[in-house]
Amino acid sequence: MRKRARMDRGQLRGVSSASAFAPGGVSLNLRGAARPATSSNLGLRMAAAPTSGPEWKLKKKEILSEILAPLMESNKKWISAKKDQDPAFFDKLGSIHTPEIMWIGCVDSRVAANEVIGVEPGDVFVHRNIANTVMTQDFNLLSGLQYAVDVLEVEHIIVCGHSNCGGVAASTTPEGIASPLENWVAHIGDVYRSHQEELNAIEDTQERLGRLTVLNVVESCQTVYMLNLVQRRLAETASVNPYPTPRIHAMVYNVGTGELEKVNWVPDHMDDIYGMRVSQ
């Protein structure tokens, strides 16, 4: 009886997700094709294999050393290159921290904030999570936002999503994932439900996920805007700056082209008193 009850709860979780609203029983294979063995990931898998004995301990140490050695060497080359460009680069970096931008992005390794917008270390205050999601119960993100707004006094907050986002895809196929990821992406499922009619009308799966990515960024920007700490700062700066800060920007990065697209996050029914609406 207990086993049956657990199965029913699991089924209920699936029904309550965004997949219940997806047309035609659309399902995605999140795992994708098997990852080919490379010199780097093969070493990691070997190091993680359950083995024992002194010979294995020595071999494991050698494998880990081989993995880390090129990274440490690359670090030295990077330091040298930076010093060649600016001998005082690290002196300045270590003595001051005054970024003008806070970037809220995805943990996806293909979306590196500094490189995407072509700025140096120290220029962007970065927070990353799965699918660049802003939730009022995420105290990690809220603490970073508070520090950025109240202490660093950043002038811009960018929420950036990206194409082919695994987190967005996972929100539409929760049967393939478990907690805590299941709980995290459930918020994106709520975004789906809020725009169910529009999204269900899109027949192509990738196009639908692309639109959901945009809508998730839009909703995240709206959440940032409504936070008391942001509203307070906007009101304080409205009368002393040329424009109220922080400015909030919604963007989507195309991993296939490297291009950023700016998206309007201000709804038509909202009174845009701080002039953040984007014409498209």
Buried (B, 14 or more C-beta within 10 A) or exposed (E): EEEEEEEEEEEEBEEEBBBBBBEEEBEBEEEEEEEEEEEEEEBEEEBEEEEEEEEEEEBBEEBEEEBEEEEEEEEEEEEEEBEEEEEEBEEEBEEEEEBBBBBBBBEBEEBEBBEBBEBEEBBBBBBBBBBBBBBEEBEEBBEBBBBBBEEBBBBBBBBBBBBBBBBBBBBBBBEBBEEEBBEBBBBBBBBBBEBBEEBBEBEEBEEBBBBBBBBBBBBBBBBBBEBEBBEEBBEEBEEEEEEBBBBBBBBBBEBEEEEBBEBBBBEEEEEEEBEBEEEE
